[in-house]
């Protein structure tokens, strides 16, 4: 389709027969080479549409999750915060409570 349109366009510009066909073919090959090069560039640099969408989604998801977790943590009492921090770090709740009290 593109070749036929190119052929017709080159004939309209005044090229005749084989010259219009060769020019249309050269233009079509050039377009394919440029498109393939741009595709390979995007693959090598990791800027493929799907990959970029996944990166954007993951960044937004992480930010939202961090905000939600921070809000839930802030809603806890100091004792609940100390117990949670102790369970995460492997300490006993009393040790963690002493740290929270001394930090305040």
C-alpha positions as CSV (number, residue, x, y, z in Angstrom):
1,X,0.0,0.0,0.0
2,X,2.7,2.5,1.0
3,X,4.8,1.5,-2.0
4,X,1.9,2.1,-4.4
5,X,1.2,5.5,-2.8
6,X,4.9,6.4,-3.1
7,X,4.9,5.3,-6.7
8,X,1.9,7.4,-7.5
9,X,3.4,10.4,-5.6
10,X,6.7,10.2,-7.5
11,X,4.8,9.8,-10.8
12,X,2.8,12.9,-9.9
13,X,6.1,14.8,-9.2
14,X,7.2,14.0,-12.8
15,X,9.3,10.8,-12.4
16,X,8.5,8.2,-15.1
17,X,8.1,4.4,-14.9
18,X,11.1,2.7,-13.4
19,X,12.5,5.9,-11.8
20,X,9.3,6.4,-9.8
21,X,9.3,2.7,-8.7
22,X,13.0,2.9,-7.6
23,X,12.4,6.2,-5.8
24,X,9.3,4.7,-4.0
25,X,11.2,1.6,-3.1
26,X,14.1,3.6,-1.7
27,X,11.8,5.7,0.4
28,X,10.0,2.6,1.7
29,X,13.4,1.0,2.6
30,X,14.5,4.2,4.3
31,X,11.3,4.3,6.4
32,X,11.7,0.7,7.4
33,X,15.3,1.2,8.4
34,X,14.5,4.3,10.5
35,X,11.6,2.6,12.2
36,X,13.7,-0.5,13.0
37,X,16.6,1.7,14.3
38,X,14.2,3.6,16.6
39,X,12.8,0.3,17.9
40,X,16.2,-1.1,18.6
41,X,17.2,2.1,20.3
42,X,14.1,1.9,22.6
43,X,14.9,-1.7,23.4
44,X,18.5,-1.0,24.2
45,X,17.7,2.0,26.4
46,X,14.7,0.3,28.1
47,X,12.3,3.0,26.9
48,X,9.7,0.5,25.5
49,X,6.1,1.6,26.2
50,X,5.2,-1.4,28.3
51,X,8.4,-1.2,30.4
52,X,7.9,2.5,31.0
53,X,4.3,1.9,32.0
54,X,5.4,-0.7,34.5
55,X,8.0,1.6,36.0
56,X,5.4,4.4,36.3
57,X,2.9,2.1,37.8
58,X,5.4,0.7,40.3
59,X,6.6,4.1,41.4
60,X,3.0,5.3,42.0
61,X,2.1,2.1,43.8
62,X,5.1,2.3,46.1
63,X,4.3,6.0,46.9
64,X,0.7,5.2,47.7
65,X,1.6,2.2,49.8
66,X,4.1,4.2,51.7
67,X,1.6,6.9,52.4
68,X,-1.0,4.4,53.6
69,X,1.4,2.5,55.8
70,X,2.6,5.8,57.3
71,X,-1.0,6.9,58.0
72,X,-1.7,3.6,59.7
73,X,1.4,3.8,61.8
74,X,0.7,7.4,62.8
75,X,-2.8,6.3,63.9
76,X,-1.4,3.8,66.4
77,X,-0.8,4.6,70.0
78,X,2.9,5.0,71.1
79,X,2.6,1.6,72.8
80,X,1.3,-0.1,69.6
81,X,4.1,1.6,67.6
82,X,6.7,0.4,70.1
83,X,5.3,-3.2,69.9
84,X,5.3,-3.1,66.1
85,X,8.8,-1.8,65.9
86,X,10.0,-4.4,68.4
87,X,8.4,-7.2,66.4
88,X,10.0,-6.0,63.2
89,X,13.4,-5.6,64.7
90,X,13.3,-8.7,66.8
91,X,13.5,-7.0,70.2
92,X,11.2,-7.5,73.2
93,X,8.4,-4.9,73.4
94,X,9.8,-3.5,76.7
95,X,13.2,-2.7,75.2
96,X,11.6,-0.9,72.3
97,X,9.2,1.0,74.7
98,X,12.2,2.2,76.7
99,X,13.7,3.5,73.4
100,X,10.5,5.3,72.4
101,X,10.1,6.8,75.9
102,X,13.8,8.0,75.9
103,X,13.4,9.5,72.4
104,X,10.3,11.5,73.3
